[in-house]
Amino acid sequence: MPADALYLGLISGTSVDAIDAALLRFDPHPVLLASLSFPYPEALRRDLLAVNLGDGHLHLAELGALDVQVGEQFAAAALALLEAAGVARSAIRAIGSHGQTLWHAPRATHPNTLQIGDPNVIAELSGIDTVADFRRRDLAAGGEGAPLASGFHAAFLADPKETRAVLNLGGIANLTLLRPGQPVLGFDTGPANSLLDAWTLRHLGHRHDRDGAFASSGRVDAELLARCLDEPYFARPAPKSTGRDLFKLDWLDRRLHGRVLAPADVQATLIALSAASVSQALRREAADSVRVLACGGGVHNPVLMAALAQQLAPATLDSTAAFGIDPDFLEAMAFAWLARERIEGRPGNLPAVTGAHGLRPLGGIYRA
């Protein structure tokens, strides 16, 4: 493959919205050549949401079928992107597939994490070498297995003259802290969209609170916010990571403690929770941050962004778009970069971020 070969990144986040696909060239900075949001078939999306919002119990036959189905959809997303971009498969050095997270338990007696989307299926159907299963090697080395995009953030969004933070607002929010001359730090702060989406689905039957309209019609309940912020995860020092296995509706229901609040007031309180948990984490770990660069689906919620801007001041809140990286596809771009690092024989983790015992190559290579 020539040095300027292309890489394709695939990811579906905890919100289970769709598969994000990004086609990149590195020269040496990443150039996003094409991107695509590829929706899951509705029946498959419902099945995945049922697992994510449930108790983690799944029959082995169901798990096996979901693994193959998600792999088929990831391959279809890659091929759809290449067709839309008019790029031949032969031009792609590798696909980097994060897969779909179903479970993440880095603090269990036997630490484990599960991302489905069989990479054998992706390689077979796409005809392209596929790098996948990025998280488990870091776990095996004593790390959290997350967040993994921090290395990409550091490589392409750091500034030698100012302290910055990159804030990913997916289902779960995570921060990458970029201090000139200092080790990169990063960790999950807590919920961003996961609880907002789940509460909206329960009460409105919609996937999202479009433009934050549901939240903006309510008022923050101080008692509920205090109960939520009392969650021990928020005070735990980094490295740390979390997911929907913790922050789901039964977690919220326990904190409602039998109180009956207007649904819109709960939604407004969840906005305040996301903003407060991010701002508290940033003040604790990098109070000197001058700028926060936001990405992920949460950038499209103006109510959440306004709450964050207020809480994070005097730091300036920007979108990564202002710095040349599409906020909707930054995570998919990161997994294209991680695939490139693996193919080139370089480590993909940052031990200061994940807590691993050292640098490790991440991901297995599945040849087409």
WOBELQUI-V178357 format. One line per field, one symbol per residue. ss: DSSP state (A for helix, B for strand, O for the rest). phi: phi as a letter, one per 40 degrees, with the letter a starting at -180 (. if undefined). burial: I if it has 24 or more other C-alpha atoms within 12 Angstrom, else O. A space follows every 10 residues. Layout:
BEGIN
ss = ???
phi = ???
burial = ???
END
This chain:
BEGIN
ss = OOOOOBBBBB BBOOOOOBBB BBBBBBOOOB BBBBBBBBBO OAAAAAAAAA AAAOOOOOOA AAAAAAAAAA AAAAAAAAAA AAAAAOOOAA ABBBBBBBBB BBBBBOOOOO OBBBBBOOAA AAAAAAOOOB BBOOAAAAAA OOOOOOOOOA AAAAAAAOBO OBOBBBBBBO OBBBBBBBOO OOOOBBBBBB BOOAAAAAAA AAAAOOOOOA AAAAAAOOOO OAAAAAAAAO OAAAAOOOOO OOOOOOOOAA AAAAAAOOOO OOAAAAAAAA AAAAAAAAAA AAAAAAOOOO BBBBBOAAAA OAAAAAAAAA AAOOOBBBBA AAAOOOOOOA AAAAAAAAAA AAAOOOOOOO AAAAOOOOOO OOOBBBOO
phi = .cccdcbbbb abcccfcacc bbbbbbaccc bccaaabbcc ddcccccccc cccccgcacd ccccccdcdc dccccccccc cccccgbcdc cccacbbcgb cbaabcbcdb daabbbhdcc ccccccgbdb bagccccccc cgccgacbcc ccdccbbcbc bacbbbbcbc dbcbbbbbbd gbccbaacci cbbdcdcccc ccbbgbcbcc fgcccccbbc cccccccccc dddcccccca aaaccbcbcc ccccccfgcb bddccccccc cccdcccccc ccccbacccc abbcagdccc bcccccccdc ccdccccbcc dcbgbcccbc cccccccccc ccccgbcbcb dcccgccicb cbgcbbcc
burial = OOOOIIIIII IIIIIIIIII IIIIIIOOOI IIIIIIIIOI OOOIIOIIIO IIIOOIOOOO OOIOOIIIII IIIIIIIIII IIOOOOOOIO IIIIIIIIII IIIIIIOOOO OIIIIIIIII IIIOIIIIII IIIIIIIIII IIIIIIIIII IIIIIIIIIO OOIIIIIIII IIIIIIIIIO OOOIIIIIII IIIIIIIIII IOOOOOIIII OIOIIIOOOI IOOIIOOIIO OOIIOOOIII IIIIIIIIIO IIOOIIOOOO OOIIIIIIII IIIIIIIIII IIOOIIIOII IIIIIIIIII IOIIIIIIIO IIOOIIIIII OOOOIIIIII IIIIIIIIII IIIOOOIIII IIIIIIOOII IIIIIIOO
END
